[in-house]
């Protein structure tokens, strides 16, 4: 190489280094360039969840653009259509590009790719309820409710109602098997509480057979678990067979979505677990909801709010040059902070909603 060519080559390399430096994410010069890859179900049976994740993030992105124009955030939304195989194909495509943060959901789709995302060594926000997912993976975070916290409220509810025999009706997946068999059943055995386990496959929507079996089983409590479309079928069948009204019932988080498609009579007979966002009556929340409705022409769900706060958590982490676990701020869902495992710290309630009024069944933390 001639001296002249060597100088040209050196200049090119310096220019490349400068460009790379300008685009590098940092917390000292105000220049940010982060890319978030999202692999969520926007359509299909589980589309409710992915739609909420997407819309919450989009509103946060718009608000951040106004709040801090220097912060550049690119979000790649990919619809895995509630299909695990498609989620795998999407990940294989996304990993070929620069990714700073990964977002995946929900249960079947995330678990198909989580081991491969872990190898990227980037923060991975998982939208699944598994009790211990953030403990099992170094890079897994969660800005959503989960079964680790819910399990404690199920136990408190059963003790409060002094239940002698409980039925556990749940969609059978690895994380729900863990909740039932690893966490709840040992507790019931310890307390001398009889139990009936009624698992079902995730495609099931007609629950007359389960209701028939439980009606004369002698149970005085029932815990109900499943996706939105499962819970709609369960709630209707249990109402017809008077299980909702004759037993101390407790429905899982997803009932917050399912209740949208049920009449007031059914919902008034059901107790369900909610985070503090669901019962927040603050003006700040109302203002946020109004902006959300104006943008997306629908009422936001709790998942929208958590997705919004997740996006701001990413912003705070980058802006302050701190790990996700070390940040804290006031968000739409309340005070946003994460525990040592990477789970958002969540306060829960058990409520019953009757005649437009919230009745607190259990509100201790």
N, C-alpha and C positions, 0 to 999 in steps of 0.2 A: 504494500500500500504506500502511495506517495505521501509526502509530507502534507501536500494540499488536501488530498483525500482524507488523510488522518484528521486534519483540522475540521473538515466538513462533518466527518463521522462523529467527532467529539461534540460539535455544536448540536447535531441532531440528538445525540444522547442526552445532552443537558436540557434541550427543549422538551424531550419526552419526560425527563425527571420533573421539570417544572410543571408540566401539564398534570402529571400524576399527583404532584403535591397539592395543586389547586383542587383537584377532585377528591383528595383523600379526606375522609371524615376525621374531624378533629374538634377540640373544645377550646382552642386558643385564639383562632383568627376569625371565627364566625362563619367559615365556609363549610357547609354541610352537604353531603351527597350520600344519602342512604337509600337502599332499595329493599323493600319488603316483598317477599314472595308469599302469596296466599293460595292455599290448596284446600278449598272448602266446598260443601255442597250447596250451590245456589238454586239448583233444581232437583227434582226427584223427591222421594219420600222424606228426606231430611233437609229439604231446601229451606225450611223455616229458619234453621240455625245459621246456615251460610249466608242467607240474605241479610240477617241481622248483623252478622260479623262484618259483612261488606259495607252495609249502610252506616253502621256506627263508625267504621274507619274512614269512610268518605267524608262524613261530616267533620270528624276530627281533622282530617287533612285540609279541608277548606278553612276551618277555624285557625289552624296553625299557619296557613299561608297568610292570613290577615294579621295574626298575632306576631309572627316572626318571618317576614319575607325572605330573610337570609337562609332560612332552613328549607332545603330542597329534599322532598320526600317522593320517591317513586313507589307506587304500589302495583304489583302485578297480580290481578285477581284471575284465578283459574277455577272454573266450575267442575268439580269432580262428579257432579250429578248423582251424589249419594252412592257412588260405585267405587269399591276399593281398588279394583284393577285400573280404573281410569285415574284414580289418585296416584297410583304408582307410576303410570305413564307420564302424568303431569310433572311429578317430581323429577323424573329422569330428564325432562326437557328443561325445567327450571334450573337445575343444578349446573347447567352449562353456562349460565350467565352469572354475573356478580350478584351475590345475595348477602345482605347484612343481617337480616332477621327473617325467620320463617314462621308462618302461621298456618296451622292445619286443623281440620275438623271434618266430621265429628268422629265418634269412636271407631267404627270399622275402617274408615279411611286413614285416620291418623296412625292406627296401629300397624297398618300395612307399610308405612314409610318411616316410622319414628326412629328405628335403628340406623337407617341410612342418613336421616337428617342429623342425628347425633354425631356422625362422623365428620360433618361439615364444620363442627366446632363453632357454631353460631347460636345465639339465643333462639329458642324454638317455643313459641307460644302455642300450647296444646289446648284445644277446645273439646275436652273430654272430661267425664266425671270421675275417672279412676281415683281411688283413694290415695294411692301412693306413687303416681306416675312421676311427680317432680322429685321424689326421693330416689327413684330408680335410674334417672338420667341426669347427667351433670348439666346439660344445657336446656333442660325442659323447664318452662315457666307456665304459669296459668293465671289468667285474669278472669276467672269465672268461679262459680260455686262448684263444690265437689263432694264426693261421698265420704271423704275422711271427716269433714265437719258435719255432714248430714247424719252420719251414723250416731253421733253423740246426741243429737236431738231426737232421733228415733228411740234411743234408749230412755231418754228423759220422758218422752211422751208415754211410752209403755208403762214406766214406773208411776207416772202421775195418774194414769187411768187405772192403775192396779190390775192390769190385764193378767188373766190366768192362762189364756190360750190365744195365740195369734197366728194369722195366716200371712205368709209372705208371697205376694203375687208379683213376679218380676220377669222382665225380658231377659232371656238367658244369653249372656255374653260374658267373656272372661272377667270384666270389671264388676258386673253385678253378681256373678258367682263369688267373687272376692268379698264384696260387701256382705252378702248373705251368709256364706259358709265360713268365712274367716273372721268377720267382725261381729255379726249379729247372733248367729247360732251359738257360739261360745258364751255370749252374754246371757242368752235365754236359758241355757243349761245351768249356768252359774246361779241364776235367780230362780230356778225351778219353774220357769214358764214353758208350757207346752207350745209346740209350734207345728204348723203345716206349711210345707214348701210347695208352691205352685209356679214353677218356671214355664215359660212359653216362648215360642220362636218369634223373632222380631217382625215377621210378616202378618202376624195374627191381628185381626180387628174385631172378630166376633167372639164374645166372652160369655155367652149364655151357658156353655158347658161348665166353665169355672164357677160362675155364679150359682148354678144348680148344685154343684158339689159343696160349695161353702155354706149355702143357706142353712143346711141342717147339720153342720159340722161341729157346732158348739163353741165356735170362736166368739170372743168378745172384743177382738181388735184385729185390724187388717192393715198391713203396709202395702201400698200399691206403687209399682215402679214400671217405667217404660218410656218410650218416645211419645211425642204428642199424639200421633194417630192411634197408638195403642191405648193411651189413657182415655181418649174419647170413647172408644168402644167399651172399655172397662167401666167407666163412670156411668154410661147408659145402661149396661147390663146390671150393674150393682144397684142402680136406682130402681130398675124394674123388679128386682128380687129383694128389694128393701135392705140390702146389705149396708148401703151408705147410711141408713137411718137407724139400724139396729146394732151396729158395731161401732167401736171407736176407730174410725178410719183415719189414715194418714197417707196422703199422696205426695210423691216426690216432686222435685223442682219443676219438671216438665209440665206439670199441671198449670203453671203460669201461662204457658202457650196454649194448652188444650182448652182452658176455660173460655177462650175466645169463641169456640165453636159449640158451646153447650149453653142450655138455657139457665135462667136464674134459679129455677127450682132445684135443678141438679147441683149447681155450684154452691148453693146455700147449705147443702148437706155435707159438704166436703171440707175437711181440714187439709191444709197443704203447707209445705215448707217454702219460705221466701227469704231473700236477703233484704237488708234494710232499704235498698232502693225502691222495692215494691211498695213500701208503706210510707215513703218519704213524701211529705206534703209541702216542702219548702218552695219558695218563689223561684229559687235558682233552678230547681228541677222543672217547674212549670214553664219557665222561660226556655229552657233547653228543649223540652218537648214541643213547644210551639215552633221553634226553629226547625226541629226534625220533621214535624208534620208538613211545614211549608216546603221543605226540600223533597221529601219522599212520598207525600200524600198518604201517609198511614201513621197510626199511633206506634211509637217505639216500644219495644219489649225490653225486658231486663238485659237480654243479650246484646242489644244495640248499645245500651249504656256501658256495659263492661267492655265492649269492643272500642268504644270511644275512649274510655279511660286507658285501655291498653295502648292505644296509639299515642296518647299523651305521655304514658309511662316510657315508651320508647324515646319520645322527644326529650323528656327530662333526663333520661340516661345518657343520651348523646350530648345534650347541652351542658350537663354538669360533669360529663366525663366520669360517670359512676356506674357500677354494675346495677342491674335492675333491682337487686335485693337491697341496695343502699339508698334508694330514692323514696321520697314520700311527698304527697301533695293532696290537696283537696279536689276530688273529682266529682263526677256526676253520681257515682255510686257511693259516695261518702269519702272518708279518708283513705287514700290509696297508699298502701304499703304492703310489702311482701315479707313472708317469713323466711327462715333460713333455707327451706327447701325450694323456694321459688313460687309458692302459692300466695295469692292475694289474701290478706287477712280479712275475713268475712264474718259479720255478725248476722245471725239468722233468727227468724221468728216462725212460729207456727200460727197460722191464722185461719179464720173462717170469714167469708165475705157474704153478709146477709143484708138485704135492703139498702144497698149502697154504703153499708157501714162495715168497718173492719172490726172483727172480734178477735182478741188475742187469746189463743189457746195456750201458747207457751212463748214467753218473750225473754226469758233469762238467758244470759250469754254463757 
